[in-house]
């Protein structure tokens, strides 16, 4: 990927308060949060000439959203790389802007849980793939709990990682959520004992190691460098980006302890010309506690195999040495917008860098690392954002 450093900036953000139940449709939620982001950026709808969405609740979703909002983009697409989609939207929008296809892109992902995760369906059928023929008929790998449990078991076997160390991640992120009034678990602190005593879902993962699906959504506006300097909000610049995939099904992963986060993070740091030691806060994808630990290793915040000790000894709260998922992450805010999630990691990084974090504001942050994960550690996108 050629350098996109400083070519575009995020100038508006918005998040809907997550909820377990809503009468609003996925389209209504999408339009609501999109309008909020446009307003936050101080823009008129007519200034939007690019549109990126998640798969939403049906086919041709970007066209559906554009038609409903009366947005007529020069560039539009549906970004479908699971939880890596939000980070993927950032660099795709910047690349389109740099290519001259558009100048201001609305990126939005939202959904009603009932529409985006219909009861009785598999997370992904994968028709025509090895997975569809040799795995899905036999279960339970059609789901994701067992896949991430496999990763956790292997990491424990190879490096001595413990359930207590994984639980520490959930506890620190819940502390952050208790400073975020919009979090699903606001005002509900937990302890390591609480995590370990919660029901065992897929050994060794407990219920509080696992994400909370919900309805909601997020959006952000990314625009050209020239236009960003005139924005109503402080600019958050894309400094580095990287994307990497290794497999579809976890069965065919080249490693169960080193993930595509490594390749994507290396690209992002190289483009940004910074190192992990210079990062002020991290917003890694967190559908399970194990993914936070492994991502921190693969991105270079600690050595491979030392993630358990690192998270045990490092304060990951917004007041700590390495603030991690300062809004509470998907573990404690909720995984809004269907199967993808990840949008709130981008908006939260921007909110912190803009100095709009409220009670959970990190002291004077300049650089943030954001990561998205799709599938069972199948595809990763990493970003370096800065002010």
Residue, then its C-alpha position, 0 to 999 in steps of 0.5 A: x500500500x502506497x503511503x496515505x499518511x496525512x492525505x485525509x482526516x476524520x472531522x466528524x464522529x457519532x455513536x448511538x447509545x447501544x440497546x438490546x431492544x429497539x423498534x427502529x429498523x437498521x435503515x433508520x438507525x443508519x440514517x440517524x447516526x449518519x446525520x449526527x456525524x454530518x452535523x458533528x462535522x459541521x457539513x451540509x449533506x450535499x458536501x458528501x460525495x463518498x459513501x461506505x457502509x457495512x453490509x447492513x440488513x440487505x443487498x446493495x446496502x450503500x445504494x439503499x442508504x444513499x437513496x434514502x438520504x438523497x446522497x449521490x456519491x461519486x464513490x460508494x461501496x459496501x465494506x465487508x471484512x467483518x470486524x475489520x470493516x471500520x478500520x478498512x473504511x478509513x483507509x479505503x476512503x482516504x485512498x479514494x480521496x487521494x485518487x481524486x474520486x471524491x473529497x468527503x466520505x460518510x462511513x457508517x455502520x448500524x443495525x437492529x440486532x433482530x435484522x442483522x443476526x436472525x435467530x437460527x442462522x450461522x454467522x457465516x455459511x461460506x457456501x462453496x468454501x472448504x468450511x461449508x463442505x467439511x466443517x459446517x455440517x459437523x459443527x460447532x465451528x459454524x459459530x465463533x465461540x469455539x474458534x476463539x476458545x481454541x486460540x485461547x487454549x493454544x496460547x495457554x498451552x504454549x505460553x502459560x497464559x491464565x484465565x485470570x490474566x484474560x479476566x484482567x482485560x475485561x475488568x479494566x475495560x469495565x472500569x472504562x465503561x463505568x466512566x462512559x454513560x453510553x455503555x451497556x454496562x455503565x455503573x456495573x463494575x466487575x472483578x476478576x472473580x466475577x469473570x471467572x465465576x460467570x458461566x463457562x461458555x466454551x472452555x476456557x472462555x467465560x461469559x464475561x470474556x465474550x462480547x455483548x451483541x446489541x442494536x446501535x451504530x456509529x459513523x464518521x466523516x473523512x475528508x481531504x487534507x485541504x477541506x479538513x483544515x476548515x472543519x468545525x471539529x479538530x482533525x484526526x489524521x490518518x497516519x498509517x494503515x495496513x491490512x492482512x489476511x491469512x485464512x477463512x476458517x480457523x482450521x486452516x490458520x497458519x498459526x493459532x498464536x500469531x495472527x494477521x494483526x502482526x502483518x497489518x500493524x507492521x504496515x501501519x507503523x511503517x507508514x506512520x513512521x512511529x513505533x508502539x512505544x510512541x502510542x498513547x492509547x490503543x483501541x483493539x478489537x475485543x469480541x473476546x478477551x483473548x483477541x486483545x491479548x494476542x493483538x497487543x503481542x502481534x502489534x509489538x506492545x509486548x513480545x510474543x508469549x508475554x501478553x499474559x504477564x503484560x496485561x496482568x502488570x499493565x494498567x489498561x484503564x483510561x488512567x493507566x500506562x496503556x489506556x485500552x478500549x477507553x470507552x469500555x470496548x465491545x465487551x462492556x459497551x456492546x457490539x452494535x450494528x450486527x456481525x461486524x462491530x468495530x466502528x466504535x473503536x474508530x470513533x472512540x480513538x477520534x473522540x480521545x484525540x479530539x479531547x472529547x472523552x469526558x470523564x474517561x479522557x486520556x491525558x493529552x493523547x497524540x497518537x492512537x493505534x486502532x485494530x479491527x478483526x474479521x472472522x476468527x482472527x482471519x483478517x485484520x486492519x490496523x490504523x495509526x491515527x494522530x493529531 
